[in-house]
């Protein structure tokens, strides 16, 4: 059975309204929830190493595995005859990456992710040998080693059939790397602190500077731009830490988000901001549904007819036209009134998307319409 619906398009099956966007529900937020101190950030680390102890699911005769294994054994003092190839079925060449949090001191452990870069079928049961992890400046900041945890698995039969669940060529080692070097940060090295907003906004930046000046003193903070606020801070490290602790717990009301309608065509979700309005407009709503059903018949000849059994196609077509309705939006219609008007005519959330797009094309929607 084939069903076709014509209403421009219908892509949404659910409607979600964020309560935090509704009028009258604006709440104060802490500075630590809307901004971060400039320079206090994590750093990416990467390395290249070997996973050993695999149950025949390694790289096999791959050139990279052979060369890496030979180099490792040479560093360990084992010299192999020239031209001799090693059995690398239990060895896999892997890349290792990790995220080094800010202020990580030597001796701290961090998680690492290990990914196969060769022809290994699975890393399950393997162990990563000691591997240096380098930063973008090519300095070693951590050393990784340990047993892998692999969530995926694979199985194959002698006839060539196989099944794979999740990704068995990627694993993790919790606390698998030990930090060896401290990353320098600008925290405490300059007279001013800069607070970077997660979502740049002129109003939020101005209000943040104002609440800091009210708590600490006039002239302490000033807005640099919509995304940054500069704050005069103590030069003594201990006092600066306490000062930042006090700043990040100050509360204020951020600026309202712009008028925006976001449509997720994959999940069928519509989010409408509280400032969405439309100018005077009239909308007609209706839908056409065409249903095509195939129900073949079998024609059976009589016992002495000498004919053959045949299948005779039979198709039923049903057309339903919903009542067309028209409703009008008055000047300055708000979010609540839009939803109420659409519900009164019995429109589905998918129909709401078509209505909003039509209003946008007509220039009556006073908001940004984003389809993701």
C-alpha positions as CSV (number, residue, x, y, z in Angstrom):
1,X,0.0,0.0,0.0
2,X,1.3,3.4,-1.0
3,X,0.2,6.6,0.8
4,X,0.9,10.1,-0.5
5,X,0.2,13.3,1.4
6,X,0.3,16.6,-0.4
7,X,0.7,19.8,1.7
8,X,3.8,21.3,0.3
9,X,5.7,18.8,2.5
10,X,5.3,17.1,5.9
11,X,8.5,16.3,7.7
12,X,7.7,16.8,11.4
13,X,5.8,14.4,13.7
14,X,6.4,16.0,17.0
15,X,6.4,19.5,18.5
16,X,8.6,20.6,21.4
17,X,8.5,23.9,23.1
18,X,11.3,24.8,25.5
19,X,9.9,26.0,28.7
20,X,12.9,28.2,29.3
21,X,12.0,30.2,26.3
22,X,8.5,31.0,27.3
23,X,7.7,34.6,28.6
24,X,8.1,35.2,32.3
25,X,10.4,32.2,32.9
26,X,13.7,33.9,32.4
27,X,16.1,33.0,35.2
28,X,19.4,34.3,36.5
29,X,22.4,32.2,35.6
30,X,25.9,31.9,37.1
31,X,28.8,33.4,35.2
32,X,30.5,30.0,35.2
33,X,27.6,28.6,33.2
34,X,27.7,31.1,30.4
35,X,31.4,32.0,30.1
36,X,35.0,30.6,30.4
37,X,38.2,32.2,31.5
38,X,40.4,32.8,28.4
39,X,43.4,30.5,28.2
40,X,41.9,27.8,30.5
41,X,41.4,25.1,27.9
42,X,42.1,21.5,27.1
43,X,44.8,20.3,24.6
44,X,44.7,17.5,22.1
45,X,47.3,14.7,22.2
46,X,48.1,12.1,19.6
47,X,50.4,9.1,19.4
48,X,51.3,6.1,17.3
49,X,51.9,2.6,18.8
50,X,51.3,-1.1,18.8
51,X,48.6,-3.3,20.3
52,X,49.8,-6.8,21.0
53,X,48.2,-10.0,22.4
54,X,45.4,-10.2,19.8
55,X,43.8,-13.6,19.0
56,X,44.8,-13.7,15.3
57,X,42.8,-10.5,14.5
58,X,45.8,-8.3,14.0
59,X,47.4,-6.7,10.8
60,X,49.0,-9.9,9.6
61,X,51.6,-9.3,7.0
62,X,51.1,-5.6,6.7
63,X,54.2,-3.6,6.0
64,X,53.5,-1.0,8.7
65,X,53.0,-3.7,11.4
66,X,56.2,-5.5,10.3
67,X,58.3,-2.3,10.3
68,X,56.9,-1.0,13.6
69,X,57.4,-4.4,15.3
70,X,61.0,-4.6,14.0
71,X,61.7,-1.1,15.2
72,X,60.3,-1.8,18.7
73,X,62.4,-5.0,19.1
74,X,65.5,-3.1,18.0
75,X,64.9,-0.5,20.7
76,X,64.5,-3.3,23.2
77,X,67.9,-4.8,22.2
78,X,66.6,-7.7,20.0
79,X,68.3,-7.8,16.6
80,X,66.5,-9.8,13.9
81,X,68.2,-11.2,10.8
82,X,67.8,-9.1,7.7
83,X,64.9,-10.2,5.5
84,X,63.1,-12.2,8.2
85,X,59.4,-11.4,8.5
86,X,57.6,-11.6,11.7
87,X,54.2,-13.1,12.2
88,X,52.1,-10.1,13.0
89,X,48.7,-11.8,13.3
90,X,48.6,-10.9,17.0
91,X,49.8,-7.3,16.5
92,X,48.0,-4.2,15.2
93,X,49.3,-0.7,14.4
94,X,47.1,1.9,16.1
95,X,46.7,5.6,16.7
96,X,46.1,6.9,20.2
97,X,44.4,10.2,21.0
98,X,43.5,11.9,24.2
99,X,42.4,15.2,25.7
100,X,44.7,16.8,28.2
101,X,42.5,18.9,30.7
102,X,43.8,22.3,31.8
103,X,46.1,22.5,34.9
104,X,46.9,18.7,34.6
105,X,49.9,18.1,36.7
106,X,52.6,15.4,36.1
107,X,51.4,12.1,37.5
108,X,47.7,12.7,36.8
109,X,46.1,10.0,34.6
110,X,43.7,10.6,31.6
111,X,41.6,8.4,29.4
112,X,42.8,7.5,25.9
113,X,41.1,6.2,22.8
114,X,42.9,3.6,20.6
115,X,42.0,3.1,16.9
116,X,43.3,0.7,14.4
117,X,45.1,2.2,11.3
118,X,46.0,-1.1,9.6
119,X,44.1,-4.2,8.5
120,X,43.2,-5.5,12.0
121,X,39.8,-7.1,12.3
122,X,39.5,-6.5,16.0
123,X,41.4,-5.0,19.0
124,X,39.5,-7.1,21.6
125,X,41.8,-8.6,24.2
126,X,44.8,-6.5,23.1
127,X,47.2,-4.5,25.2
128,X,48.7,-1.2,24.2
129,X,52.5,-1.0,24.6
130,X,54.1,2.2,26.0
131,X,53.4,5.0,23.6
132,X,54.4,8.7,23.9
133,X,51.5,11.2,23.3
134,X,52.6,14.4,21.7
135,X,51.0,17.9,21.5
136,X,50.8,20.2,18.5
137,X,54.3,21.5,19.4
138,X,55.7,17.9,19.1
139,X,56.6,17.7,22.8
140,X,55.6,14.6,24.8
141,X,53.0,15.4,27.4
142,X,51.8,12.0,28.4
143,X,52.7,8.3,28.0
144,X,49.9,5.7,27.4
145,X,49.9,1.9,28.1
146,X,47.4,-0.7,29.2
147,X,44.7,-3.2,28.4
148,X,42.0,-2.1,25.9
149,X,38.2,-2.1,26.6
150,X,36.4,-2.9,23.3
151,X,32.6,-2.7,23.1
152,X,32.3,-4.2,19.6
153,X,32.9,-7.7,18.4
154,X,32.8,-9.7,15.1
155,X,32.4,-13.3,14.1
156,X,32.8,-15.1,10.7
157,X,31.9,-18.5,9.4
158,X,33.8,-20.8,7.0
159,X,31.3,-20.1,4.2
160,X,32.3,-16.4,4.2
161,X,29.3,-15.1,6.3
162,X,30.1,-12.6,9.0
163,X,28.5,-10.4,11.6
164,X,29.9,-7.3,13.3
165,X,28.4,-5.5,16.3
166,X,29.5,-1.9,17.0
167,X,33.1,-1.1,16.0
168,X,35.6,-3.7,17.3
169,X,38.6,-1.8,15.8
170,X,38.3,1.1,18.4
171,X,38.8,0.7,22.1
172,X,39.4,2.8,25.2
173,X,41.8,2.6,28.2
174,X,40.4,4.4,31.2
175,X,43.2,6.3,33.0
176,X,45.5,4.8,30.4
177,X,47.9,7.6,30.1
178,X,50.1,9.4,32.7
179,X,50.8,13.1,32.3
180,X,54.5,13.8,32.1
181,X,54.6,17.5,31.4
182,X,52.7,20.6,32.6
183,X,51.1,22.8,29.9
184,X,51.8,26.5,30.5
185,X,48.7,28.6,30.7
186,X,48.4,32.4,30.7
187,X,46.3,32.3,33.9
188,X,48.0,34.5,36.5
189,X,50.5,36.0,34.0
190,X,48.5,39.1,33.0
191,X,46.9,41.9,34.9
192,X,43.5,41.3,33.4
193,X,41.3,38.2,33.1
194,X,39.1,37.8,30.0
195,X,35.8,36.0,30.3
196,X,34.7,34.5,26.9
197,X,30.9,34.0,26.5
198,X,29.8,30.7,25.1
199,X,27.2,32.5,22.9
200,X,28.3,36.1,22.1
201,X,25.6,38.6,22.7
202,X,25.8,42.4,23.2
203,X,23.2,42.4,26.0
204,X,24.7,39.5,27.9
205,X,28.2,41.0,27.7
206,X,27.0,44.3,29.0
207,X,25.0,42.8,31.9
208,X,27.9,40.6,32.9
209,X,30.2,43.5,33.2
210,X,27.6,45.5,35.1
211,X,27.0,42.7,37.7
212,X,30.8,42.3,38.2
213,X,31.2,46.1,38.8
214,X,28.3,46.0,41.3
215,X,29.9,43.2,43.3
216,X,33.6,44.2,43.2
217,X,33.7,47.9,42.4
218,X,33.1,50.4,39.5
219,X,35.7,50.1,36.7
220,X,36.6,46.5,37.5
221,X,35.1,45.0,34.4
222,X,34.2,46.3,30.9
223,X,32.9,44.7,27.8
224,X,35.5,44.2,25.1
225,X,33.0,42.9,22.5
226,X,29.8,40.8,22.4
227,X,31.9,37.7,23.2
228,X,34.3,38.9,25.9
229,X,34.4,40.8,29.2
230,X,37.8,42.0,30.6
231,X,38.2,42.0,34.4
232,X,41.0,43.5,36.5
233,X,42.3,40.8,38.8
234,X,44.8,40.4,41.6
235,X,48.3,39.4,40.5
236,X,48.9,37.1,43.5
237,X,48.1,33.6,42.3
238,X,46.2,32.6,45.5
239,X,44.2,35.8,45.5
240,X,43.4,35.4,41.8
241,X,42.0,31.8,42.3
242,X,39.7,33.1,45.1
243,X,38.8,36.1,42.9
244,X,37.8,33.9,40.0
245,X,35.8,31.6,42.3
246,X,33.8,34.6,43.5
247,X,33.3,35.9,39.9
248,X,32.0,32.6,38.5
249,X,29.3,32.3,41.2
250,X,27.8,35.7,40.5
251,X,24.4,35.5,39.0
252,X,22.7,37.7,36.4
253,X,20.1,37.5,33.7
254,X,21.6,36.9,30.2
255,X,20.1,38.6,27.1
256,X,17.2,36.9,25.4
257,X,18.0,34.8,22.3
258,X,17.0,36.1,18.9
259,X,13.6,35.3,17.4
260,X,14.2,32.0,15.8
261,X,12.4,28.8,14.7
262,X,14.5,25.6,14.4
263,X,13.2,22.6,12.6
264,X,15.0,19.2,12.8
265,X,13.8,17.3,9.7
266,X,15.4,14.1,11.0
267,X,13.8,13.8,14.4
268,X,10.6,15.8,13.7
269,X,11.3,18.5,16.3
270,X,10.2,22.1,16.2
271,X,11.5,24.7,18.7
272,X,10.1,28.2,18.6
273,X,11.6,31.1,20.6
274,X,9.3,33.3,22.6
275,X,10.0,36.4,20.4
276,X,8.7,34.9,17.2
277,X,5.9,37.0,15.8
278,X,4.1,37.4,12.5
279,X,2.6,40.4,10.7
280,X,-1.1,40.4,9.5
281,X,-1.6,37.3,7.3
282,X,-4.3,34.8,6.2
283,X,-3.5,31.1,5.9
284,X,-5.6,28.4,4.2
285,X,-5.0,24.9,5.5
286,X,-6.0,21.7,3.8
287,X,-4.6,18.3,2.8
288,X,-5.1,15.7,0.0
289,X,-4.6,12.0,0.8
290,X,-4.3,9.4,-2.0
291,X,-4.2,5.7,-1.0
292,X,-3.3,3.1,-3.6
293,X,-4.0,-0.6,-2.6
294,X,-2.9,-3.6,-4.7
295,X,-5.0,-6.8,-4.2
296,X,-4.3,-9.3,-7.0
297,X,-6.8,-12.0,-7.8
298,X,-6.0,-15.6,-8.8
299,X,-8.0,-17.0,-11.8
300,X,-8.3,-20.8,-11.7
301,X,-9.7,-22.5,-14.8
302,X,-12.1,-25.4,-14.6
303,X,-10.9,-29.1,-14.4
304,X,-11.5,-29.8,-18.1
305,X,-11.0,-26.3,-19.5
306,X,-7.3,-26.9,-20.4
307,X,-6.3,-23.5,-19.3
308,X,-3.6,-22.3,-16.9
309,X,-3.8,-20.6,-13.5
310,X,-3.3,-16.8,-13.9
311,X,-2.9,-13.9,-11.5
312,X,-5.1,-10.9,-12.4
313,X,-4.0,-7.6,-11.0
314,X,-6.6,-5.4,-9.2
315,X,-5.9,-2.0,-7.8
316,X,-8.1,0.3,-5.6
317,X,-7.6,4.0,-5.5
318,X,-9.1,6.1,-2.7
319,X,-8.9,9.9,-2.6
320,X,-9.8,11.9,0.6
321,X,-9.9,15.7,0.6
322,X,-9.8,17.3,4.0
323,X,-11.9,20.4,4.6
324,X,-9.9,23.6,3.7
325,X,-9.8,26.1,6.5
326,X,-8.6,29.6,6.6
327,X,-7.5,31.5,9.7
328,X,-6.0,35.0,10.1
329,X,-3.0,36.3,12.1
330,X,-3.5,39.7,13.6
331,X,-0.6,42.2,13.8
332,X,2.1,41.2,16.4
333,X,0.9,37.7,16.9
334,X,3.0,35.9,19.5
335,X,4.1,32.3,20.0
336,X,1.1,31.4,22.2
337,X,-1.3,32.7,19.6
338,X,0.4,30.9,16.7
339,X,0.1,27.6,18.5
340,X,-3.5,28.3,19.5
341,X,-4.5,29.2,16.0
342,X,-2.9,26.1,14.5
343,X,-4.5,23.8,17.1
344,X,-7.9,25.3,16.5
345,X,-7.9,24.3,12.9
346,X,-6.6,20.8,13.8
347,X,-3.2,21.2,12.0
348,X,-0.5,18.7,12.8
349,X,3.1,19.8,13.7
350,X,4.1,19.0,10.2
351,X,1.5,21.3,8.9
352,X,2.9,24.0,11.2
353,X,6.2,23.7,9.4
354,X,4.6,24.3,6.0
355,X,2.6,27.2,7.5
356,X,5.8,28.8,8.9
357,X,7.6,28.4,5.6
358,X,4.8,30.0,3.7
359,X,4.7,32.9,6.2
360,X,8.5,33.3,5.7
361,X,8.2,33.4,1.9
362,X,5.4,36.0,2.2
363,X,7.6,38.1,4.5
364,X,5.1,37.8,7.4
365,X,7.3,35.8,9.8
366,X,9.4,38.0,12.0
367,X,12.0,35.4,12.9
368,X,14.8,33.3,11.4
369,X,13.7,29.9,10.2
370,X,16.4,27.3,10.5
371,X,16.0,23.8,9.1
372,X,18.7,21.3,10.2
